[in-house]
Amino acid sequence: MKNMLRSLVALFAILVLAGSSVNAQKLGYVDLQELMQLMPEYKKANTDMEAFGKSLEDELKKMSDEFQKKVADYQKAEKTMPDAIKDVKQRELQDMQTRIQDFQQSAQENIRKREGELLKPIIEKAKVAIAGVAKDGGYSYIFDSSVAGFLYKPDGDNVLAKVKAKLGIL
């Protein structure tokens, strides 16, 4: 009976100590999206993305304009065209429309890929700074408040200012 009582007391002590160690952990949060938007590298990446997107958009516009011109030419001459030529012209227009759609899909994939390439080093730099702040401040965890869905965030645990300082952002 005494051994059982000792075991229960020991188990209770372990649970209390384990519970207090969880409560002793220091938690923080930062809005990673906000942080990235403050970084000069992000602004440059955004400018590069806009230029890349504009070049693809310009090419798509050229293709669409050419398609619209060919459609208009076809519609003007359709009444006087022999059936064999109509068939050839219709297939050309369908092929051209398919190429435009393929280009649109390819452009969207290229934009996503390029965005990932440009953002990856920025995210890594931010994570390194966040890890440094966590180490320096004794934080056990720092959460991304832009995706975590926090319902309550006390001002004291927001480490954005410390991470900005670590990155040299004023």
C-alpha positions in Angstrom: 0.0 0.0 0.0 2.9 2.4 0.9 4.6 1.6 -2.4 1.4 2.3 -4.3 1.0 5.6 -2.5 4.6 6.5 -3.2 4.1 5.7 -6.9 1.0 7.8 -7.1 2.9 10.7 -5.4 5.8 10.3 -7.7 3.5 10.2 -10.8 1.7 13.3 -9.5 5.0 15.2 -9.1 6.1 14.2 -12.6 2.9 15.5 -14.1 3.1 18.7 -12.1 6.7 19.3 -13.2 5.9 18.4 -16.8 3.0 20.8 -16.8 5.1 23.6 -15.4 7.8 23.1 -18.0 5.1 23.5 -20.7 4.0 26.7 -19.1 7.6 27.9 -18.8 8.0 27.9 -22.6 8.2 31.3 -24.1 6.0 31.7 -27.2 6.1 34.4 -29.8 4.7 35.3 -33.2 5.4 37.3 -36.3 3.4 38.1 -39.4 5.8 36.6 -42.0 3.9 38.3 -44.9 4.2 41.7 -43.3 7.9 41.1 -42.5 8.7 40.0 -46.1 6.9 43.0 -47.5 9.2 45.2 -45.4 12.3 43.6 -46.8 14.1 45.4 -49.7 14.7 42.1 -51.4 10.9 41.5 -51.5 10.4 44.9 -53.2 13.0 44.0 -55.8 11.5 40.6 -56.3 8.1 42.1 -56.7 9.4 44.5 -59.4 11.1 41.6 -61.2 7.8 39.6 -61.1 5.9 42.5 -62.5 8.4 42.9 -65.4 8.3 39.1 -66.0 4.5 39.1 -66.0 4.4 42.1 -68.3 6.6 40.5 -70.8 4.4 37.4 -70.9 1.3 39.5 -71.0 2.7 41.5 -74.0 3.4 38.3 -75.9 -0.1 37.0 -75.2 -1.5 40.3 -76.5 0.5 40.0 -79.7 -0.8 36.5 -80.2 -4.4 37.5 -79.4 -4.2 40.5 -81.7 -2.9 38.3 -84.5 -5.7 35.8 -83.9 -8.4 38.5 -84.0 -7.0 39.9 -87.2 -7.0 36.4 -88.9 -10.6 35.8 -87.6 -11.7 39.2 -89.1 -10.0 38.4 -92.4 -11.6 35.0 -92.5 -15.1 36.4 -91.8 -14.7 39.0 -94.6 -13.6 36.5 -97.2 -15.7 33.5 -95.9 -18.6 34.0 -98.3 -16.4 33.9 -101.4 -14.1 31.1 -100.3 -14.3 27.6 -101.7 -15.2 25.0 -99.0 -11.7 23.4 -99.1 -10.0 26.7 -98.3 -12.6 27.4 -95.5 -11.7 24.1 -93.9 -8.0 24.9 -94.0 -8.5 28.4 -92.6 -10.8 27.1 -89.8 -8.2 24.5 -88.8 -5.5 27.2 -88.8 -7.7 29.4 -86.5 -8.4 26.4 -84.2 -4.7 25.6 -84.0 -3.9 29.2 -83.3 -6.5 29.3 -80.6 -5.0 26.1 -79.0 -1.5 27.6 -79.1 -2.8 30.7 -77.3 -4.5 28.6 -74.6 -1.3 26.5 -74.2 0.7 29.7 -73.9 -1.6 31.0 -71.2 -1.3 27.9 -69.2 2.5 27.8 -69.7 2.8 31.5 -68.7 0.8 30.8 -65.5 3.1 27.9 -64.6 6.2 30.0 -65.4 4.9 32.9 -63.2 4.4 30.5 -60.2 7.8 28.9 -60.7 9.5 32.3 -61.0 7.7 33.6 -57.9 8.9 30.6 -56.0 12.5 31.1 -57.2 12.4 34.8 -56.2 10.8 34.3 -52.8 12.7 31.3 -51.6 15.9 33.2 -50.6 13.8 36.0 -49.0 11.9 33.4 -46.9 15.1 31.7 -45.9 16.7 35.0 -44.9 13.6 35.9 -42.8 13.6 32.4 -41.2 17.3 32.8 -40.2 16.5 36.2 -38.6 13.5 34.8 -36.8 15.6 31.9 -35.5 18.2 34.3 -34.3 15.6 36.4 -32.4 14.2 33.1 -31.0 17.6 32.1 -29.7 18.5 35.6 -28.4 15.1 36.0 -26.7 14.8 32.5 -25.3 11.7 31.7 -27.3 10.7 28.0 -27.6 8.4 28.7 -30.5 7.6 31.5 -32.9 4.5 31.2 -34.9 3.6 32.8 -38.2 0.5 34.8 -37.4 -0.3 35.4 -41.0 -1.4 31.8 -41.4 -1.9 30.5 -37.9 -5.4 32.0 -37.5 -4.8 33.4 -34.0 -7.9 34.7 -32.2 -5.8 36.5 -29.7 -2.3 37.9 -29.9 -0.8 39.9 -27.0 1.4 42.8 -28.1 4.2 41.7 -25.9 4.9 38.5 -27.8 5.0 40.0 -31.3 8.6 39.7 -32.3 8.3 41.6 -35.6 10.2 44.6 -34.3 13.1 42.4 -33.1 13.3 40.5 -36.4 13.2 43.8 -38.3 16.1 45.0 -36.2 18.0 41.8 -36.9 17.5 42.3 -40.6 18.4 46.0 -40.4 15.0 47.2 -41.5 14.0 50.5 -39.9 
